[in-house]
Amino acid sequence: MRLRFSRLAVAGATALALLAATVPSVASAVGTSDRTPKPTIVLVHGAWADSSSWNPVIERLRHDGYPVRALANPLQGLTSDTAYVTSYLSTIDGPKVLVGHSYGGAVITNAATAVPDVKSLVYIAGFIPAKGETIGELAAKSTPPLPLISTQVPGGTEVSLEPAQFRSAFAADLDGTAATDLATTQRPANTKAVTDASVTEGFRTIPSWALLTRQDHAISPTCNAS
């Protein structure tokens, strides 16, 4: 949930290299042919963001000829978000590569085995929970608590980042205007996103790659499943 926004574009560019490594295995799995369609790359964002955070990555993927979808992650809890994303995945025909950023990593981990033709998983500074683990447990191993504002809503409690501390806590490498804009438009996340336990382990049976953002230190490489 905590990768700084400007780093997502850089991470996405690196993801293209990971995806390039993934595609040959996809082609061999479905039968190599010059006419074999490229897999659809499905991008799932993390907390306090929306699908537009993938825009630089989408541009690169399209340039390289990949069909791409950036699914809206409701941020209402791992259980319900997984069901929501799975519903949209079931409408995408053919081979798919799922890419999850931060909290989105937990969503693709749980959704991957619920639909056919998911050939690979790619984690961009993503949480990779084992069965029974929660994002809250993993996050507690990684960084100090963020400055959050809680709001009671009909679906429980949602949290957002304190706007005045958004840049220092979450987007220190952005200029002031960009950070202020993101603080203003951030999407709150339901606390169920960090308390719902993971129930499946897609990475155990599906070829998976992970980009570890060591310079950001938002998610410790040691806090995820082995």
C-alpha positions in Angstrom: 0.0 0.0 0.0 2.9 2.3 0.6 5.1 2.5 -2.5 5.5 6.2 -3.4 3.4 7.1 -6.4 6.2 8.5 -8.6 8.1 5.2 -8.1 5.2 3.3 -9.6 6.1 4.5 -13.1 9.7 3.4 -12.6 8.6 0.1 -11.2 6.2 -0.4 -14.1 9.0 0.1 -16.6 11.0 -2.5 -14.8 7.9 -4.7 -14.8 8.0 -4.7 -18.6 11.3 -6.5 -18.4 9.8 -9.1 -16.1 6.8 -9.5 -18.4 9.1 -9.9 -21.3 10.6 -12.9 -19.5 7.2 -14.2 -18.7 5.7 -14.2 -22.2 7.9 -16.9 -23.7 6.8 -19.3 -21.0 3.2 -18.3 -21.8 3.7 -19.0 -25.5 5.2 -22.4 -24.9 2.4 -23.2 -22.5 -0.3 -22.5 -25.0 1.5 -23.6 -28.1 4.1 -21.5 -29.9 3.0 -19.9 -33.1 3.5 -16.6 -34.9 -0.2 -16.1 -34.6 -0.4 -16.9 -30.9 -1.9 -13.8 -29.2 0.0 -12.0 -26.5 -1.5 -12.4 -23.1 -3.7 -9.7 -21.7 -1.8 -7.8 -19.0 -4.1 -7.1 -16.1 -3.0 -4.4 -13.7 -4.4 -4.1 -10.1 -3.5 -1.0 -8.1 -3.0 -0.7 -4.3 -4.5 1.5 -1.6 -5.0 5.2 -1.8 -4.7 5.0 -5.6 -6.8 4.2 -8.6 -6.3 2.7 -12.0 -4.8 5.9 -13.5 -1.7 5.3 -11.4 -0.8 2.7 -14.0 -0.9 5.1 -17.0 2.8 5.2 -17.7 2.9 1.4 -17.6 -0.2 1.1 -19.8 1.5 3.3 -22.4 4.6 1.1 -22.5 2.6 -2.1 -22.7 0.5 -0.9 -25.5 3.6 0.3 -27.4 4.9 -3.2 -27.1 1.7 -4.7 -28.5 0.1 -6.1 -25.4 -3.6 -6.0 -24.7 -3.9 -4.4 -21.3 -6.6 -3.9 -18.6 -6.3 -1.8 -15.5 -9.0 -3.0 -13.1 -10.5 -0.8 -10.4 -9.7 -2.2 -7.0 -12.6 -1.3 -4.7 -10.3 -1.3 -1.6 -13.2 -2.6 0.6 -11.5 -5.7 2.0 -9.4 -8.5 0.7 -12.3 -10.9 0.5 -14.7 -8.7 -1.4 -12.0 -7.1 -3.5 -10.9 -10.5 -4.6 -14.4 -11.5 -5.6 -14.9 -8.2 -7.5 -11.6 -8.5 -9.4 -12.3 -12.2 -10.1 -15.6 -11.2 -11.7 -13.9 -9.0 -14.2 -11.1 -11.5 -14.8 -13.7 -14.0 -15.9 -14.7 -11.7 -18.8 -11.2 -11.6 -20.3 -10.7 -14.4 -22.7 -7.3 -16.1 -23.4 -4.1 -16.1 -21.4 -3.6 -13.5 -18.7 -0.7 -12.1 -16.7 -1.8 -10.5 -13.4 0.2 -7.6 -12.1 -0.4 -6.3 -8.5 1.1 -3.3 -6.8 1.3 -3.3 -3.1 -2.1 -4.3 -1.6 -3.0 -5.3 -5.2 -0.5 -8.1 -4.8 -2.7 -9.8 -2.2 -5.7 -9.4 -4.5 -4.1 -11.1 -7.4 -2.7 -13.8 -5.1 -6.2 -14.8 -4.1 -7.9 -14.2 -7.5 -5.4 -16.0 -9.7 -6.7 -19.6 -9.1 -10.4 -18.7 -9.5 -10.3 -18.1 -13.2 -8.8 -20.1 -16.1 -5.7 -19.1 -18.2 -3.8 -17.1 -15.7 -0.2 -17.8 -16.8 1.9 -15.6 -14.6 1.8 -13.3 -11.6 4.0 -10.2 -11.3 4.3 -8.4 -8.0 5.4 -4.7 -8.1 6.5 -3.9 -4.5 3.5 -6.1 -3.7 2.3 -8.0 -0.7 2.5 -11.7 -1.2 0.6 -13.2 1.8 0.6 -16.9 2.6 -2.7 -18.6 3.5 -4.0 -17.2 6.8 -1.9 -14.1 6.8 -3.3 -10.6 6.7 -1.8 -7.4 5.2 -1.9 -5.8 8.6 0.5 -8.5 9.9 2.8 -8.2 7.0 2.8 -4.4 7.1 3.6 -4.4 10.8 6.9 -6.1 9.9 7.8 -3.5 7.4 7.4 0.1 8.4 6.2 2.3 11.2 2.4 3.2 11.2 1.3 5.8 8.7 -0.6 9.0 9.7 -4.1 7.8 9.0 -7.5 9.4 9.4 -10.4 7.0 10.2 -13.9 7.6 8.9 -17.0 5.5 9.9 -18.9 4.5 6.8 -21.9 2.1 6.2 -19.4 -0.6 5.3 -17.3 -0.2 8.4 -14.2 2.0 8.8 -12.2 3.5 6.1 -8.8 5.1 6.4 -7.0 7.8 4.4 -3.6 9.4 4.7 -3.5 12.7 6.6 -3.2 15.2 3.7 -0.8 17.5 5.5 1.6 14.5 6.0 0.9 12.8 2.7 4.1 13.9 1.0 6.5 13.2 3.9 4.9 9.8 4.8 4.0 8.5 1.3 5.3 10.6 -1.5 8.5 12.3 -0.4 10.1 12.1 -3.9 7.3 14.0 -5.6 7.1 17.8 -6.0 4.8 19.6 -3.7 2.0 20.2 -6.3 1.9 16.6 -7.4 1.9 15.3 -3.8 -0.9 17.8 -2.9 -3.0 16.7 -5.9 -2.6 13.0 -4.9 -3.4 13.8 -1.3 -6.6 15.5 -2.4 -7.7 12.7 -4.8 -6.6 9.6 -2.7 -9.1 6.8 -2.4 -9.8 5.7 1.2 -9.3 2.0 2.0 -11.6 -0.1 4.3 -9.8 -1.5 7.3 -10.9 -4.9 6.1 -8.2 -4.6 3.5 -5.6 -5.2 6.3 -7.7 -7.5 8.5 -9.1 -10.0 6.0 -7.0 -13.2 5.9 -5.6 -14.5 2.7 -7.3 -17.8 1.7 -5.3 -19.0 -1.4 -1.7 -19.0 -2.5 -1.7 -18.4 -6.3 2.1 -18.0 -6.3 2.5 -21.6 -5.2 1.2 -23.1 -8.5 1.5 -20.2 -11.0 4.9 -18.9 -12.3 5.5 -15.7 -10.4 8.0 -12.8 -10.4 8.5 -10.0 -7.9 10.1 -6.6 -8.1 11.7 -5.6 -4.8 12.0 -1.9 -4.3 14.9 -1.8 -1.9 15.5 1.9 -2.1 12.0 2.7 -1.1 11.9 0.5 2.0 8.1 0.6 2.0 7.6 -3.2 2.1 10.5 -5.2 3.5 11.6 -8.0 1.2 11.6 -10.3 4.3 7.9 -9.7 5.3 6.3 -11.7 2.4 5.7 -15.4 2.1 8.6 -17.6 1.2 
